[in-house]
Amino acid sequence: MSRPHDADASRLAAQSLARGDVTGWFEDLYREAAGGDAVVPWDAPQANPLIVDALADAGDAVGRSALVVGSGLGRDAEHIASLGYRTTAFDVSPTGIDSARARFPESAVDYVVADLLDLPKRWHNAFDLVVESITVQSMPLSVRDDAIAAVASTVAPGGRLLVISGVRADGVEVDGPPWPLTRAEIESFATGGLTTTSIEQIERADIPGARRWQAWFDRTPSRP
Ligand SMILES: C[S@@+](CC[C@H](N)C(=O)[O-])C[C@H]1O[C@@H](n2cnc3c(N)ncnc32)[C@H](O)[C@@H]1O
């Protein structure tokens, strides 16, 4: 019988969380994967089709900046850069960032090691487009409010935030990772001056992991 594709992630997450380290397993996983000893379950051959479709109608990218949260192996960041955004992509895992750079040696993306829970101050209200796809749900509920507030804080005046996440029904307990988001948690991205533009649930055959939240939030432009 073949191993589940998330077996390595589950093993390393259990070890990391048992020692109270909520993000350390990502580095462990990317390091083992770089040595050919583990599989990264979210390592898809293409950019996330939900992101591709959502950004197809999102307006002119040229001259605008984008931030990709928890960018992993870089597929989504590369797609966003290909649209014309000046793209910064960050991940807490140094090996994850090294692996993305190695995969895309000619990349226009600025790949940065950074922790969502301790972001550089210069990223506050700095980006015209922010894309958060299944990173908040990969962190335990104990840091959820801080993670959501940190994502929201990076959106510039006049900027937009796209959130993609798994769906958790209200009152349902999950033994993550992942810890998918409830509707109330999705709504809570409208914080620190962001307003909700749309929240929908999407189910598509070409999206792994069944149903997803897709939500847009906007920050009012500054007065001239
Ligand atoms: C489930 S993966 C998703 C990766 C990518 N967004 C995708 O959709 O393929 C979560 C990613 O977020 C990163 N991550 C987790 N916690 C983080 C944190 N506190 N700060 C920055 N990145 C983090 C992990 O290293 C991992 O690459």
The ligand as a Tripos MOL2 file, in Angstrom:
@<TRIPOS>MOLECULE
LIG
   27    29     1     0     0
SMALL
NO_CHARGES

@<TRIPOS>ATOM
      1 C1          0.5670   24.6780    3.8220 C.3       1 LIG1
      2 S1          1.9760   25.4780    3.2260 S.3       1 LIG1
      3 C2          1.3100   26.4500    1.8880 C.3       1 LIG1
      4 C3          2.3460   26.9740    0.9670 C.3       1 LIG1
      5 C4          1.7900   27.8450   -0.1770 C.3       1 LIG1
      6 N1          1.1310   29.0300    0.3400 N.3       1 LIG1
      7 C5          0.8760   27.0360   -1.0400 C.2       1 LIG1
      8 O1         -0.3240   27.3370   -1.0720 O.co2     1 LIG1
      9 O2          1.3590   26.1170   -1.6860 O.co2     1 LIG1
     10 C6          2.2570   26.7280    4.4500 C.3       1 LIG1
     11 C7          3.5190   27.5200    4.1810 C.3       1 LIG1
     12 O3          3.5850   28.5850    5.1120 O.3       1 LIG1
     13 C8          4.8640   28.6280    5.6950 C.3       1 LIG1
     14 N2          4.6720   29.1640    7.0520 N.ar      1 LIG1
     15 C9          4.1060   28.5570    8.1150 C.ar      1 LIG1
     16 N3          4.1160   29.3660    9.1830 N.ar      1 LIG1
     17 C10         4.6970   30.5150    8.7840 C.ar      1 LIG1
     18 C11         5.0190   31.7380    9.4350 C.ar      1 LIG1
     19 N4          4.7600   31.9280   10.7380 N.pl3     1 LIG1
     20 N5          5.6040   32.7100    8.7180 N.ar      1 LIG1
     21 C12         5.9030   32.5210    7.3900 C.ar      1 LIG1
     22 N6          5.6410   31.3860    6.7290 N.ar      1 LIG1
     23 C13         5.0480   30.3940    7.4220 C.ar      1 LIG1
     24 C14         5.3710   27.2070    5.6520 C.3       1 LIG1
     25 O4          6.7830   27.1110    5.7130 O.3       1 LIG1
     26 C15         4.7930   26.7200    4.3330 C.3       1 LIG1
     27 O5          5.6580   26.9970    3.2570 O.3       1 LIG1
@<TRIPOS>BOND
     1     1     2 1
     2     2     3 1
     3     2    10 1
     4     3     4 1
     5     4     5 1
     6     5     6 1
     7     5     7 1
     8     7     8 2
     9     7     9 1
    10    10    11 1
    11    11    12 1
    12    11    26 1
    13    12    13 1
    14    13    14 1
    15    13    24 1
    16    14    15 ar
    17    14    23 ar
    18    15    16 ar
    19    16    17 ar
    20    17    18 ar
    21    17    23 ar
    22    18    19 1
    23    18    20 ar
    24    20    21 ar
    25    21    22 ar
    26    22    23 ar
    27    24    25 1
    28    24    26 1
    29    26    27 1
@<TRIPOS>SUBSTRUCTURE
     1 LIG1         1 GROUP 0 **** ****
